[in-house]
């Protein structure tokens, strides 16, 4: 299989997809041997993991609606399904970044706060707002098909930007998840971005263009913010970027699918 400037064997493609599923979800997968393949090399497949998460949320949404639940409870259950599937991986990053950037006075202090497992007022508020916005968008959709399109597009596209973010920003600390993931090549970053952008077509051509523009603006703003605050990126900032990107696509979906 050939991705932009990357040639991978079928086995490597499957290994990369499996590696991203293992990392980005808590699905009960069997123990696999990735033969030294790094997350940085496999990050192009992150949108595939997002696709799986979105599908799980959409299935739960459709099942709840099938049993007669209103859109509000169905949307809540869909959100529960997605956060359980990911183990709140990205939500944890969002809350840590909110606490660190909001409460730290210096670069070192911000990084210390982000590493602290305790949650503060900034982090709690960020989680509340993230869940509230996502639930509100999903609850306003009129049928499970719209929920399917919105969830798949949002979860795939929001993970498609992660490789580019890791490529463009250096690790902010010498240890931790991001530093240990390795260096993402330009080709891998482009492949992930392209793969993540394709599901946006579920929102229609106008919706896809609007989502890409909004994602680009958010990416640039968050890139500048991380450089200014901590001089690079960490695993927490990667999670926070996924969250704000997911919200952005859902907001576009709420307009495009209405």
ABEGO torsion letter per residue (X at the ends): XBBBGBBBBAAAAAAAAAAAAAAABABBBBBBBAGGBBAAAAAAAAAAAAAAAAAAAAAAAAAAAAAGBBAAAAAAAAAAAAAAAAGGAAAAAAAAAAAAAAABABAAAAAAAAABABBBAAAAAAAAAAAAAAAAAAAABABAAAAAAAAAAAAAAAAAAAAAAAAABBBABABEAAAAAEBBBAAAAAAAAAAAAAAAAAAEAAAAAAAAAAAAAAAAAAAAAAAAAAGEBBAAAAAAAAAAAAAAAAAAAAAAAX
